[in-house]
Amino acid sequence: MSPRGPEPSWTVVVPVKRLAAAKSRLRGALPAVPHEELALALATDTVRAVRACPAVAGVLVVTDDPRVAAAVGLVGARVLADTPDTGLNAAFRHGASAAGGWVAGLTADLPALRPAELAEALRAAGSGPEGVRRYVADAPGTGTVLLAAPPGVPLDPRFGADSAAAHAASGAVALTGDWPSLRRDVDTADDLTAAARLGLGPRTAALASGGCPASAPAV
């Protein structure tokens, strides 16, 4: 229990681009793997981990890609068609407006995500000052992997270059917990190597190991 009552139950919004355009800086990271397969694996493993998080009531994936919609549906996410107003922040706003309540926006490139770490971050977000958005910076500290808003407060996403500073400037408060798998987003081949050291989700791990079966990360 928090001082305000039961712990919040969150809806997590995860935008995913069309696979042909997703994760362009990661292209060629696994030379034997088609790029779209890798992008799909990252998103699917991220959503799978979010669905396993005890603080999460539901996952809303915003996408116009039918392969993404099918894959995340199989791991328990709801799918919301993207809007003509393209862009990551527009997708976050669209998902947040459909979700309502306690809403968190999460990037779709966290293949090593541990549900327990996400739960800790969301509990921290829900126990902070009322009416305040909270965010989690990525491992380098310049980007954002998670932005959380309480009921009645717009998510107001500022994802993009130097988004951690942009979120802070907009009034969001940084969460400072030690959550390595939550902070480890994957934009480059080096990021993927770092995520692999933490333990990749099953779909990404299978691709990274040449298609051999792999275990999901410990939770």
Phi, psi and omega in degrees: 000139172267167178301336181267002181124204181300151178297144180297153171247122194260148162258127182254125181261126182232100175284141177225122178294166167302138189300327181295336182253354187280146170051053184296326180290346180268355184302130181087001181297324174240092190303330182274358185247128174304137186301320181297326178295319179294315178300320178294321179296317179302312182294317183294317179293325175298310182295321179302316180293321179296318180297334180274359183279127184291344180273357187254126177274329182193159178239131180242110181264124180261112184201156172246009182266120183296328178292320176297313181303317180294316184293315182285333174297324180292337178257013167101013179269153166272150181243134176238126180297139179293163180264162176298337177285085189289160178125152185297314182293324176297321179294319176298315180297318180299314180294318181296322180293329178281333185279307185068176178067214177282116187234137173231136173262132184229139176288157188262019185235050182239068189288348178259007188303130173264128179303324181295324178291318176299319179300317179297317180295318180292324177294321176296319179296324182280345183257003180280190180302142180293144175078014184243133172283148179232151180220158175242123178283158177284179184302317177290341178093358182260330180263182180231134176254334185217134174228126187236140181225138176282170179303139178085356180247122179300143179296322176049061185288144178230039181293150183137200181299134178053043186290333178298314178295322180295319178293319177298318180295334180276359178105355177287151183250133182288138169265134192246016181295161180269090183235077188299323182285331176287323183279349187268077172282163187237106176248336186227171177299321178296322177297320180296320176298318179295320177295322179298326178294332178279334182112106184282155170295166192297321184288318178291320180298321180297319178293316182294334181261015177082022176096002179285147178301145181221154180273151173290156178294154178295145179243000000 
